[in-house]
């Protein structure tokens, strides 16, 4: 017997007919669901690139800040340096990032993209921009600007409350 096909309400999307209780009204929960939907969509549209949204963000930040060190990169994303180190190891192993000792501080690594890293970043960026067009199609331009502004205010408020 074959396996039953997944429905939209299955484990793949996390949707079900069950009552979510207060979760459905929590902004944090709804944000997490939207983020999960975004990641699922990217996985489907860019899966063959084998690049996670986090890795894409790291590559984009390195391209925008050539020579950035790992400590500054970790701070940019609100990560602990020990969390970022394995991620950089993986990107270096895939020949996407080149790590060299920083001239100003031999204890720090200076990060730059390799030609292969720039190429993969461009391919992934095209997929992300396609996703952004899907999102933009659901919002009027003023709604999109307002949503981004509100999300930034939420981030700032939560960071300040730590």
Secondary structure, 3 states (H helix, E strand, C coil): CCCCCCCCCCCCCCCCCCCCHHHHHCHHHHHHHHHHHHHHHHHHHHHHHCCCHHHHHHHHHHHHCCCEEHHHHHHHCCCCHHHHHHHHHHHHHCCCEEEEECCCCCCCEEEEECHHHHHHHHHHHHHHHHHHHHHHHHCCHHHHHHHHHHHHHHHHHHHHCC
